[in-house]
Amino acid sequence: MKAQVTLTVNEAKRLIAKAIVSLPEVRVAKEKGKILLGGGTTVSAVAEELVGLPLRISGRVTPAGTRVGLVKPDVPNNVLIEKGQVINVDERLEETAAMMAKGDVAIIGANALDMYGNTALMCGGELGAHRGRAFSGLVVEGVTILIAVGLEKLIPDTIRRAVLAAGRKDSDLSMGMSVGLLPIPGKVITEVEALAILAQVTPTVIGRGGVMGAEGATTLVIEGQTSGVEKALEIIGSIKGAALSGNAESLPQCYVGSPACSRCKGLACLIQIPG
């Protein structure tokens, strides 16, 4: 059986989250070990699936460039799930990463994905800030890293070239904060892998983009046994119209002409000099 479907960016995030929480290594780590979540909108969707908690969203890309949130509510951006307990680790992320062991799982998003399955994370803080240092350290330790990333992050170049082109202190001007790119190796889960995991079907991307809310969307053909395709359609039907995941107080962003712009009087919306 063959079916054609379209997933918006937010629907893809929810689909990826459902696939990740169904993985055997995640189920085992939730029951017997530790799961570290490095917050972003896709990982927030994972957190909602795992423990019903949308995460605080900090860094983001907006029409005004690469930004951080205006409001920092008392909600974690990074959490550790240990045997069912949810722990805010924002203030001790590197220390927490150092405690991770074989069988534990770390889950993070990405800002860039190349056609070879390589990914990188935008970092606007010194030396990658806490998250960059923590997750690059986990690579050294050999902890399982799952990278939750939608195909809207696919770039028309290699991660290697993108990393060399970027550099937090290398740009003369930037829209918002200047960022560099940190490569993060791991098991990549896009909407393609998600459908294969959840319904044992073979997805093929046949188009990208759209209008009227489908900007960044992915159109796929899914093939497989009738039962598999029907299961995929049922799952997709359950997430149709999905909203962006993340703590609502942390989502508002200032940009020129926005209601929030009076908070910074437009100063944060201007081209900035990195430093």
C-alpha positions, 0 to 999 in steps of 0.5 A, spaced: 500 500 500 502 507 498 499 513 501 501 520 500 502 525 506 504 532 508 507 534 515 507 541 518 514 542 522 510 542 528 506 535 526 513 533 524 516 535 531 510 531 535 511 525 530 519 525 532 517 525 539 512 519 539 518 515 535 523 517 540 519 515 546 517 508 543 525 506 542 527 500 546 533 504 549 529 510 551 524 505 555 529 501 558 533 508 560 526 511 563 525 505 567 532 503 570 537 509 568 537 516 566 534 520 560 537 527 559 533 532 555 537 538 552 531 543 551 528 545 544 521 545 541 522 538 538 525 535 545 520 539 549 515 535 545 519 529 547 518 531 554 511 532 553 510 525 551 515 522 557 513 526 563 507 531 560 512 537 561 513 542 556 520 545 557 522 552 557 525 555 550 531 559 550 535 560 544 531 560 538 531 562 530 526 568 529 525 573 523 529 577 527 535 572 527 538 568 532 535 570 539 534 568 546 527 568 550 525 575 553 522 571 559 525 566 563 519 563 567 521 558 573 520 552 568 526 548 566 530 548 559 534 542 561 531 536 565 534 529 567 529 523 568 531 518 573 527 512 575 520 517 574 523 523 577 524 529 573 529 534 576 531 541 573 538 541 571 539 547 568 544 550 573 548 543 573 548 541 566 555 539 566 555 535 572 549 531 570 552 529 564 558 527 567 554 522 571 551 519 565 553 511 564 552 506 559 545 505 558 543 512 559 540 516 554 541 523 552 536 527 547 538 533 544 535 537 538 539 540 532 539 546 528 543 543 522 542 537 518 546 535 512 544 529 507 549 525 510 546 525 517 551 529 520 548 534 525 550 541 529 547 545 534 547 553 534 551 555 540 551 563 542 554 562 549 562 562 550 565 555 548 558 552 547 555 554 554 553 549 558 549 545 553 555 545 548 560 543 553 555 537 556 553 534 550 560 534 547 562 531 553 557 526 552 560 524 546 567 523 549 564 518 554 560 514 549 553 515 552 547 514 547 545 520 544 539 521 540 538 527 535 531 529 534 531 534 528 526 535 523 527 535 515 526 543 515 533 543 518 536 540 512 542 544 509 544 544 502 551 543 504 555 539 509 556 540 516 563 541 516 563 547 511 557 550 515 561 549 522 567 552 518 563 558 516 560 559 522 563 562 529 560 566 534 566 571 534 568 571 527 562 575 524 562 582 524 555 583 525 549 579 526 541 579 526 540 577 534 546 574 537 552 571 533 552 563 534 557 558 532 556 551 530 557 545 534 557 538 531 554 533 535 554 525 533 548 521 535 542 517 532 538 522 528 531 521 528 527 525 523 520 524 520 522 519 516 526 515 521 520 516 525 515 513 521 519 507 520 520 506 527 512 507 529 509 503 523 514 499 519 513 503 513 518 506 508 517 513 507 520 517 501 520 525 501 517 528 495 517 535 496 518 540 501 515 547 503 508 550 502 503 556 504 498 557 509 501 554 515 505 549 511 511 553 510 517 548 512 512 542 511 515 535 508 510 531 503 512 524 503 510 517 500 509 512 505 509 505 502 509 498 506 504 493 508 497 495 508 497 494 516 503 499 516 501 504 512 494 504 515 497 505 522 502 511 520 495 514 517 492 513 524 498 516 528 499 522 523 491 523 524 492 524 531 497 529 531 494 533 525 494 541 527 499 540 533 502 546 536 509 548 537 511 545 544 514 549 549 512 553 556 508 558 553 511 564 558 518 562 554 515 563 547 514 570 546 519 574 542 521 581 541 521 583 534 520 590 530 513 592 531 511 586 536 507 588 542 513 586 546 518 590 542 517 596 548 520 592 553 527 593 549 525 599 545 527 596 539 534 595 541 534 588 541 532 588 534 537 591 531 543 588 528 548 587 533 556 586 533 558 580 536 562 580 543 
